[in-house]
Amino acid sequence: MTALQRPGARVVAGGTDILPNLKHHLGLPSRPSGPEGPQHPAELPPVLVSLSRVTALRGIALDEAAGVLRIGAGVTLSQLSEHPEVVARFPSLSQSAGAVASPPIRNMGTIGGNVNLDTRCRYVNQTHFWREALGGGCLKSEGNVCHVVPGGRNCVAAMSSDNVPVLISLDATIVQAGPEGVRALPIEEYYKADGLAHTNAKPGEVTTELRVPLPKGPRRSHYIKWSVRKSIDFPLVSVALRFDLEADEATVAAVKVVVGVLGSKPRTLGKLDDVAGKKLADPAVARMVADAAYAQCKPLENVPYEAAYRRDMIRVYTRRAIEALAAAE
C-alpha cells in the first residue's frame, strides 16, 4: 500500500477509463478559476500503480457456505460476461458486462474498474482546448460553474457504468482494502450524489472483490440500455430489473428496479409494492413498473440527447425489458 499512499497516486487495472481521462487532464485534483480567469489543468499523477500482476484479484468462485458468488475486482468484463455461473445465476450481470463498449475494451477493462468508473458529462469529457473554448471548464474541470444546472453548486455528472445498476439490483457487496484494513459494504451505499467524488472510497483504498448473494428462489433478471451505437458508446439510459418469483415461477413476490445515467449515482425505484402478487406475464406489470420509472426518474442535460427524450426512453426500455422477461418464461 506504500505507493498508493503517495499523494496523487492513481490505480490502473485495465486502464480503459483512467488513461483517456488523464490524456484530457480529467479526474485530477481540481483547481477552480480565480479572478484572473481559468487556471491550467492540474498536474498529472506522480505515479500510476498497476494491478495487472495481482493474480489474487482475478478469480470467480461460488461460495455455497456464505451463499454468495465472489468476483475478484481484476476479472475482465469479457470473463465476467461469459462465466458459466454468472450466465446461469445472474443473467442480468452477464448482459451488462457483455454490453460494455467493444470486445477489445471488455478484454482489457475490469469489473473493479467499471464499478469505480468516473462520472461523465457532455461539458467536461472533452479536450482541454474544447473546455477552454466553452469559457473555462466547469465544476469538474478548471472552472467554478455548472453548465447543466446554472447556478448549481454540486457537480451532476452522470454515473454511466453498465454494471453498477445491475449489482445494486442484485444486492451486491463491495469489498475495499486500504491502510485502515478491509471493509465490506452494500454497493448501493458506495455511491453518493457528487460528481466530483461519487464514491465513498477512502484514501489509499482499492476495490478487491464483489460478492453477489445467490438467489434463494425463482428469479428473473434483465439489463437493458439505450445508446446511439451498439458498441463503444456509453449508455444514455439504462435499467436493471430483478423479479423474485413465488414457487410457481410466475407470480411476482418482490421487484427491484435500478435506473442509471441520471446523476452521479443510480436510482432505485420505490413504490412498487403493488406489483407483488401479480403474474409477471400480466401486461399491467410492465405498464406499472414502466410508469413508475418515468415518474420517479428525471434525467438531466448531462449527456447527449435531450433529457425529456431520455426520460421517455426510460419508460419504453423498462417496458420492453419486462416484456422480454415475461416472454422468456
C-alpha positions as CSV (number, residue, x, y, z in Angstrom):
1,M,0.0,0.0,0.0
2,T,3.1,2.3,0.2
3,A,2.8,3.5,-3.4
4,L,-0.9,4.0,-3.1
5,Q,-0.5,6.3,-0.1
6,R,1.7,8.7,-2.1
7,P,-0.3,11.9,-2.6
8,G,-2.0,11.9,-6.0
9,A,-1.2,8.2,-6.8
10,R,-3.7,6.5,-9.0
11,V,-4.6,2.8,-9.5
12,V,-4.6,1.3,-13.0
13,A,-6.2,-2.1,-13.8
14,G,-7.3,-2.3,-17.4
15,G,-6.8,1.5,-17.9
16,T,-9.7,1.9,-20.3
17,D,-11.2,4.7,-18.3
18,I,-8.4,6.4,-16.5
19,L,-5.9,6.7,-19.3
20,P,-8.2,8.5,-21.8
21,N,-9.3,10.8,-18.9
22,L,-5.7,11.6,-18.0
23,K,-4.9,12.5,-21.6
24,H,-7.7,15.1,-21.4
25,H,-6.5,16.2,-17.9
26,L,-9.6,14.9,-16.3
27,G,-10.1,13.1,-13.0
28,L,-7.3,15.2,-11.4
29,P,-7.5,17.4,-8.3
30,S,-9.5,20.5,-9.4
31,R,-8.1,24.0,-9.3
32,P,-11.0,26.4,-9.6
33,S,-11.0,29.6,-11.6
34,G,-9.8,32.8,-9.9
35,P,-10.2,36.5,-10.6
36,E,-7.6,36.1,-13.4
37,G,-9.7,33.6,-15.2
38,P,-9.5,29.8,-15.6
39,Q,-6.3,28.1,-14.4
40,H,-4.4,25.5,-16.4
41,P,-5.2,21.8,-15.7
42,A,-3.8,20.2,-12.6
43,E,-0.6,18.3,-12.9
44,L,-0.7,14.6,-13.9
45,P,-0.5,12.0,-11.1
46,P,3.1,11.5,-9.8
47,V,2.7,7.7,-10.0
48,L,0.3,5.1,-11.5
49,V,0.1,1.8,-9.6
50,S,-0.7,-1.1,-11.9
51,L,-2.7,-4.1,-10.5
52,S,-2.2,-6.2,-13.6
53,R,0.0,-8.7,-11.8
54,V,-2.1,-9.1,-8.7
55,T,-3.5,-12.6,-9.6
56,A,-5.5,-12.8,-6.3
57,L,-7.9,-10.3,-7.8
58,R,-8.8,-12.4,-10.9
59,G,-11.0,-15.3,-9.7
60,I,-14.7,-16.0,-9.8
61,A,-15.7,-18.5,-7.1
62,L,-19.0,-20.0,-5.9
63,D,-19.1,-19.8,-2.1
64,E,-22.0,-22.0,-1.1
65,A,-21.3,-21.7,2.6
66,A,-21.6,-17.9,2.5
67,G,-24.3,-18.0,-0.1
68,V,-22.5,-15.7,-2.5
69,L,-20.7,-15.6,-5.8
70,R,-17.3,-14.0,-5.2
71,I,-16.0,-11.9,-8.1
72,G,-12.4,-10.6,-8.0
73,A,-12.0,-7.0,-8.9
74,G,-9.4,-7.9,-11.5
75,V,-11.8,-10.1,-13.5
76,T,-12.2,-8.7,-17.0
77,L,-15.6,-7.8,-18.3
78,S,-15.3,-10.4,-21.0
79,Q,-14.6,-13.1,-18.4
80,L,-17.5,-12.0,-16.3
81,S,-20.0,-11.9,-19.1
82,E,-19.0,-15.5,-20.3
83,H,-18.5,-17.2,-16.9
84,P,-21.0,-20.2,-16.6
85,E,-22.0,-19.4,-13.0
86,V,-22.7,-15.7,-13.9
87,V,-24.6,-16.7,-17.1
88,A,-26.7,-19.3,-15.2
89,R,-27.4,-17.5,-11.9
90,F,-27.1,-13.8,-12.8
91,P,-28.1,-13.3,-16.4
92,S,-28.5,-9.5,-16.0
93,L,-24.9,-9.2,-14.8
94,S,-23.7,-11.3,-17.8
95,Q,-25.8,-9.0,-20.0
96,S,-24.4,-5.8,-18.5
97,A,-20.8,-6.9,-18.6
98,G,-21.2,-8.0,-22.2
99,A,-22.8,-4.7,-23.2
100,V,-19.8,-2.5,-22.2
101,A,-18.1,-0.8,-25.2
102,S,-16.5,-3.3,-27.6
103,P,-14.7,-6.7,-27.4
104,P,-11.2,-5.2,-27.2
105,I,-12.2,-2.9,-24.3
106,R,-14.1,-5.7,-22.5
107,N,-10.9,-7.8,-22.8
108,M,-8.9,-5.1,-21.0
109,G,-11.4,-3.4,-18.7
110,T,-12.1,-5.0,-15.3
111,I,-15.2,-5.2,-13.1
112,G,-13.3,-3.3,-10.4
113,G,-12.6,-0.5,-12.8
114,N,-16.2,-0.5,-14.0
115,V,-17.7,0.0,-10.5
116,N,-15.2,2.8,-10.0
117,L,-15.9,4.4,-13.4
118,D,-15.5,8.2,-13.3
119,T,-18.7,10.2,-13.8
120,R,-19.2,11.8,-17.2
121,C,-20.7,15.0,-18.6
122,R,-21.1,16.4,-22.1
123,Y,-19.4,19.6,-20.9
124,V,-16.3,18.0,-19.4
125,N,-15.4,14.9,-21.3
126,Q,-13.8,16.8,-24.0
127,T,-10.2,18.0,-24.7
128,H,-8.8,20.8,-22.6
129,F,-8.9,23.0,-25.7
130,W,-12.6,22.4,-26.1
131,R,-13.2,23.2,-22.4
132,E,-11.3,26.5,-22.7
133,A,-13.5,27.4,-25.7
134,L,-16.6,26.8,-23.5
135,G,-15.4,29.5,-21.2
136,G,-13.2,27.9,-18.7
137,G,-14.5,24.4,-17.9
138,C,-16.9,23.6,-15.2
139,L,-17.1,22.4,-11.6
140,K,-15.3,19.2,-12.6
141,S,-12.5,20.9,-14.6
142,E,-10.8,24.2,-14.1
143,G,-14.0,26.2,-13.6
144,N,-16.5,27.1,-10.9
145,V,-19.8,26.9,-12.8
146,C,-22.2,24.1,-13.8
147,H,-23.4,24.3,-17.3
148,V,-26.1,21.7,-16.7
149,V,-27.7,23.4,-13.7
150,P,-26.9,27.1,-14.0
151,G,-26.1,28.4,-10.5
152,G,-25.7,24.9,-9.2
153,R,-23.0,24.2,-6.6
154,N,-22.8,20.5,-6.9
155,C,-21.5,18.6,-9.9
156,V,-24.2,16.4,-11.6
157,A,-22.0,14.5,-14.0
158,A,-23.6,11.1,-14.7
159,M,-22.6,7.6,-13.5
160,S,-22.5,5.7,-16.8
161,S,-21.4,2.3,-15.6
162,D,-23.4,-0.6,-17.1
163,N,-22.7,-2.9,-14.2
164,V,-23.4,-0.7,-11.2
165,P,-27.2,-0.6,-11.6
166,V,-27.2,-4.4,-12.0
167,L,-25.1,-5.0,-9.0
168,I,-27.3,-2.7,-6.9
169,S,-30.4,-4.6,-8.1
170,L,-28.7,-7.9,-7.0
171,D,-27.9,-6.5,-3.5
172,A,-24.2,-7.0,-4.1
173,T,-21.5,-6.1,-1.6
174,I,-18.2,-4.3,-2.5
175,V,-15.0,-5.1,-0.6
176,Q,-12.4,-2.4,-0.1
177,A,-8.9,-2.8,1.2
178,G,-6.7,0.1,2.4
179,P,-4.5,1.5,5.1
180,E,-7.3,1.0,7.7
181,G,-7.9,-2.6,6.8
182,V,-10.6,-4.4,4.8
183,R,-14.2,-3.4,4.9
184,A,-17.3,-4.6,3.1
185,L,-20.4,-2.5,2.4
186,P,-23.6,-2.8,0.3
187,I,-22.6,-1.4,-3.1
188,E,-25.7,0.8,-3.1
189,E,-24.0,2.7,-0.2
190,Y,-20.8,3.0,-2.0
191,Y,-22.0,5.9,-4.2
192,K,-23.1,9.4,-3.4
193,A,-24.6,12.3,-5.3
194,D,-21.4,14.2,-6.0
195,G,-20.0,14.2,-9.5
196,L,-16.6,15.2,-8.2
197,A,-16.2,12.4,-5.7
198,H,-19.1,10.0,-6.4
199,T,-17.8,7.0,-4.3
200,N,-17.2,6.6,-0.6
201,A,-13.7,5.1,-1.2
202,K,-11.2,6.1,1.5
203,P,-7.8,7.5,0.6
204,G,-5.5,4.6,-0.4
205,E,-8.3,2.1,-0.8
206,V,-8.7,-0.3,-3.7
207,T,-11.6,-2.5,-4.6
208,T,-10.7,-6.1,-4.2
209,E,-13.9,-8.1,-4.5
210,L,-17.6,-8.1,-5.2
211,R,-20.0,-10.5,-3.5
212,V,-23.3,-11.2,-5.1
213,P,-25.9,-13.1,-3.0
214,L,-27.2,-16.3,-4.6
215,P,-30.9,-16.4,-5.4
216,K,-33.0,-18.1,-2.7
217,G,-35.8,-19.0,-5.1
218,P,-37.1,-18.5,-8.6
219,R,-35.9,-15.2,-10.2
220,R,-35.9,-13.3,-13.4
221,S,-33.4,-10.5,-14.1
222,H,-32.6,-8.4,-17.1
223,Y,-30.5,-5.4,-18.1
224,I,-31.3,-3.1,-20.9
225,K,-29.8,0.1,-22.1
226,W,-30.2,2.7,-24.9
227,S,-27.2,4.1,-26.7
228,V,-26.7,5.6,-30.1
229,R,-24.4,2.8,-31.3
230,K,-24.5,-0.8,-30.1
231,S,-20.8,-0.7,-29.3
232,I,-18.3,1.8,-28.0
233,D,-20.9,4.3,-26.7
234,F,-21.8,4.8,-23.0
235,P,-25.4,4.3,-22.2
236,L,-27.8,7.3,-22.4
237,V,-30.2,5.5,-20.2
238,S,-30.0,2.1,-18.5
239,V,-32.4,-0.1,-16.5
240,A,-31.6,-3.2,-14.3
241,L,-34.6,-5.3,-13.2
242,R,-34.9,-8.1,-10.8
243,F,-38.1,-10.0,-10.2
244,D,-38.2,-12.6,-7.3
245,L,-41.0,-15.1,-8.0
246,E,-43.1,-17.4,-6.0
247,A,-42.7,-21.2,-6.2
248,D,-45.0,-21.3,-9.2
249,E,-42.3,-19.3,-11.1
250,A,-44.9,-17.0,-12.5
251,T,-46.2,-14.8,-9.6
252,V,-44.1,-11.8,-8.6
253,A,-43.0,-11.9,-4.9
254,A,-40.8,-8.8,-5.0
255,V,-39.3,-6.5,-7.6
256,K,-36.2,-4.2,-7.6
257,V,-35.5,-1.8,-10.4
258,V,-32.5,0.4,-10.7
259,V,-32.1,3.2,-13.3
260,G,-28.7,4.5,-14.4
261,V,-27.3,7.6,-16.2
262,L,-29.4,10.1,-14.3
263,G,-26.9,11.8,-11.9
264,S,-23.8,10.8,-10.1
265,K,-25.4,7.6,-8.6
266,P,-28.1,5.2,-9.9
267,R,-31.7,5.5,-8.6
268,T,-33.5,2.6,-7.0
269,L,-37.3,2.9,-7.7
270,G,-39.7,2.9,-4.8
271,K,-43.5,2.4,-4.6
272,L,-43.5,-0.9,-6.4
273,D,-45.3,-3.0,-3.7
274,D,-48.5,-3.1,-5.8
275,V,-46.7,-5.3,-8.3
276,A,-46.3,-8.2,-5.8
277,G,-48.9,-10.9,-6.2
278,K,-49.4,-10.3,-9.9
279,K,-48.3,-12.6,-12.7
280,L,-45.1,-11.4,-14.4
281,A,-46.8,-12.0,-17.8
282,D,-49.6,-9.7,-16.8
283,P,-49.3,-6.6,-19.1
284,A,-50.2,-4.5,-16.1
285,V,-46.9,-5.3,-14.5
286,A,-44.9,-3.9,-17.4
287,R,-47.1,-0.9,-17.5
288,M,-47.0,-0.2,-13.8
289,V,-43.2,-0.5,-13.5
290,A,-42.5,1.5,-16.6
291,D,-44.8,4.3,-15.4
292,A,-43.1,4.3,-12.0
293,A,-39.7,4.6,-13.7
294,Y,-40.9,7.5,-15.8
295,A,-42.5,9.2,-12.8
296,Q,-39.5,8.8,-10.5
297,C,-36.6,9.4,-12.9
298,K,-35.8,12.9,-14.3
299,P,-32.6,12.9,-16.4
300,L,-30.5,16.0,-16.7
301,E,-28.8,17.5,-19.7
302,N,-25.5,16.0,-18.6
303,V,-25.1,13.5,-21.5
304,P,-26.1,13.8,-25.2
305,Y,-29.8,13.8,-26.3
306,E,-32.5,15.9,-24.7
307,A,-33.4,15.0,-21.1
308,A,-37.1,14.8,-22.0
309,Y,-36.5,12.3,-24.7
310,R,-34.2,10.2,-22.5
311,R,-37.0,10.2,-19.9
312,D,-39.4,8.8,-22.4
313,M,-36.8,6.1,-23.3
314,I,-36.6,5.0,-19.7
315,R,-40.3,4.1,-19.8
316,V,-40.0,2.5,-23.2
317,Y,-37.0,0.4,-22.4
318,T,-38.3,-0.6,-18.9
319,R,-41.5,-1.9,-20.6
320,R,-39.5,-3.8,-23.3
321,A,-37.3,-5.4,-20.7
322,I,-40.2,-6.7,-18.6
323,E,-42.0,-7.9,-21.7
324,A,-38.8,-9.8,-22.7
325,L,-38.7,-11.4,-19.3
326,A,-42.3,-12.5,-19.5
327,A,-41.8,-13.9,-22.9
328,A,-38.8,-16.0,-21.7
329,E,-40.9,-17.9,-19.1
